[in-house]
Amino acid sequence: MLLAKMGRTGQDYIIILEFSDGNMEQKAADVVKAYGKRVSVKTKTVTDTAMEVTYAVSLAGEEAKLVNDLKAIRGVEKAVLVSYN
């Protein structure tokens, strides 16, 4: 995957969310947008039993709180935050 800098305001991250309940996707997206300066969906995979969404986001802090808030959403099985330069 080719990753480009999203901007100079904050650190760039990839967030990978795995859902057991796809109905919670919008709630999770709202949380990501509340923390992120720039947010875009990079991939979305749907199977019979799960869904995975990958976001590119620029954050200016509170990374741990974001991941904890995402994991607290019912139906979010896994929340991964990856920094890249």
N, C-alpha and C positions, 0 to 999 in steps of 0.2 A: 504494500500500500504506500503510495506517495503522499507525504504529509507536507503541507506548506504552512508557513507562518500565517496566522490569522490577523496579526496586528501587533502593535507595540504597547498596547494597554493591557498589561497583565500577562500571566503565563498561559501558554497553550496546553490543553489537555485533550485526551480522548476519554470519554466515559462509556463504559460498556455495561448495559443493564440486561439482566436475564429475568424474564417474567414467567410466572406460572399462571397468571391471570392477565390476559391481554387487555382487559378493560381498564387496567390501571396505567396504561401507557400515557394517556393525556395528563393524568395527575403527575406522573414522573417528569414529563416534558415541562410542565409548568414549574416544577421545583428547579429543574436545570436552568430554565430561562430566568428564574428569579435570582439565581446566583451568577449566571454567565453574562458577559458583556456581548459576546457574539456566539450564537449557537446554531449549529446546522446538523441535520441527520446525515450520517455518512453511509450507514448500512442498516438494513432491517431484515431479519430472518424470522420466518414463521414456520413452525412445525405443528403437528397435531397436538402436541402436549406443552409446547413452550414458545416463547418469542424472545428474540434478542435484538436490541437496538443499540447502535453505536453513534454517539454524538461527538462532534468536535466543538470545543468550547474554550473561550478565553476567560480565565478567572483571576481576580485580583486579591484573593485571600479566602479564608474559611473553607479550604478544600476538605478538611476532615469533617466539618459540620455538614457540608453538602452530601458527602458519601453516607454519613449516618442518617441524614434526613431521607435520602433515597431508599436506603435499606429498610427504614421504618415503614415504608408504604406497603400495605398488604398486597401480596402478589409479587413483590420484587424479591427474587431468590438470591440474586448476586448483583453487587454494584462494584465496578472496578474503575479506578481512576489512574490514568497513565499520563505522565508528563513527557513532552517531547520538545526538542529545540529545532 
